[in-house]
Amino acid sequence: MKMIPAIILVVLVLAVAFGAVSFLNKPRQASAQAEQTAVVYFAGGCFWGVEHMMGLVPGVINAQSGYANGTVDKPDYRTVTTGTTGHRETVEVTYNPALVTLTELVTLYFSAIDPTVQNRQGNDIGSQYQTGIYYASAEDGEVIAKLAENEKAKYPAFHVEVAPLTSFFLAEDYHQDYLIKNPGGYCHLSTANFERAKVTGKQPEPRKAEYRSIRPQDAKAAMDRGDKIIIVDVREPFEFADGHIKGAINLPLGNLVSLAKDQLPDKDALIYLYCRSGARSRTGAMQLVKEGYTNLYDLGGIINWPYEVVR
């Protein structure tokens, strides 16, 4: 008979304990339910850059690289790169639609890719690099299809797949957050794409006119990507003729401000300035900053340019 009170006591302790656990779990459950989520899948060439870009968007909760809509179960990078599995390098984007809309994400995606080519983006060639947008609901599919039709009207050719998601497998760990783990790693997207992502879903603040510099290797990478850049040599004409960076225009420092009014009418254009040693390019950059140029970079001296020059 003495065991009955002990059993009752144990039951009461367990009841209190389970009640406490349940109570502690309630706020977490409520918090999880309060955050709205939706998901969409973007294939835009190499997934490293697309993942990084989408991860910068305010309102995106998570962006993960993976392989979508292939014919092989549980693919890996080695098999996908053979081009025989039908998978696309794809980024799963989980987002809060209260903070950023599907339309805004799709618009950002279209601003970053070349929709006119098939099985290719940038220097990457193969069926795994085919562009596409894959959706998880018919409602999202209607929105995406309409946006794609509008985009298609802008080009003579359009090769972006729009289809339901049939399968998605996460890529290997070393592919996740690749550009964060490997600063300066390969990417076919431009820094402009990343900057645009940061203000997707909200009005961008006006870009300030301020002095900025850029390293030769970063400038060369942007040039190789095909970024639209105006390269300005502020040396004297005889120096320019003796050797200059390919594609540069010659606006001597002494007349830079007056010449810029005609030669550089767009004050938001991306401009790189250079000279012989770096002194004149800095002076020129400061002059143009005062004139309101917002996207100007001092490249420094051509003596520090380790790449080809032309005459």
Secondary structure, 3 states (H helix, E strand, C coil): CCHHHHHHHHHHHHHHHHHHHHHHHHHHHHHHHHCCCEEEEEECCCHHHHHHHHHCCCCEEEEEEEEECCCCCCCCHHHHCCCCCCCEEEEEEEECCCCCCHHHHHHHHHHHCCCCCCCEECCEECHHHCCEEEECCHHHHHHHHHHHHHHHCCCCCCCCEEEECCCEEECCHHHCCHHHHCCCCCCCCCHHHHHHHHCCCCCCCCCCCCCCECCHHHHHHHHHHCCCCEEEECCCHHHHHHCEECCCEECCHHHHHHHHHHHCCCCCCCEEEEECCCHHHHHHHHHHHHCCCCCEEEEEEHHHCCCCEEC
